[in-house]
Amino acid sequence: MEGGSAVVSSRVWTVPNVLSFFRLALVPVFLWLIITGQDGLALLVLVVSSITDFLDGWLARTLNQVSRLGQLLDPAADRLYIFAALIGLCWREVIPWWLFLVVVARDVMLAVLGVILANHGFGPLPVHHLGKVATFCLFWALPLLMLGEAFAPVAPFSLPLGWAFALWGAFLYWWAGVVYIRETARVIRLPADDSGAASDTLDRKEVDGA
């Protein structure tokens, strides 16, 4: 969460976290709706999820209930929605399976990098801005493709735009992956952080090479 002055709470059952759990609970519903071709309802679930995502972040800051669990749940939910949309659309042959494999392979690679960093006494690297842009592209690409499948009149506009976002998102996803590989190689040559408290390997200034 944003805001350096926020106190990170250790409580689990805060209002923001309950909203995050609700958002996660909608993932299988979202996947089932896509697989069964109910794209309109799937888009509605995605809208509800997006509103919930905004609310849990706003409430966490407003109520001073920022938690480490919430910081982990939010990006996890984003990825699960992307994976669910990819699986559902691939199952229906709306998009090719190679796109799913490209995205999943990058995340598997990040998991391997996380293990390497942990073995050298470091936590995960902060999210790079390229990774954020790539996730943004993918998060918009899949609803646009679903919109084209659900409503034929908008298909000539939403499908090309959705594919543009999808291809750029996949490209940037791996570009960010290359950056993470480079930073991991650099970081493991540094002395390990023995404090054990920080969740990020380095602060933003150090990771950006400043």
Salt bridges, closest charged atoms under 4 A:
ASP39 OD1 - ARG92 NH1 2.74
ASP53 OD1 - ARG23 NH1 3.36
ASP78 OD1 - ARG23 NH2 2.36
ASP107 OD1 - ARG79 NE 3.41
ASP107 OD1 - ARG106 NH2 3.41
GLU149 OE1 - ARG92 NH2 3.95
GLU183 OE2 - ARG182 NH2 2.92
GLU183 OE1 - ARG186 NH2 2.72
GLU206 OE2 - ARG186 NH1 3.09
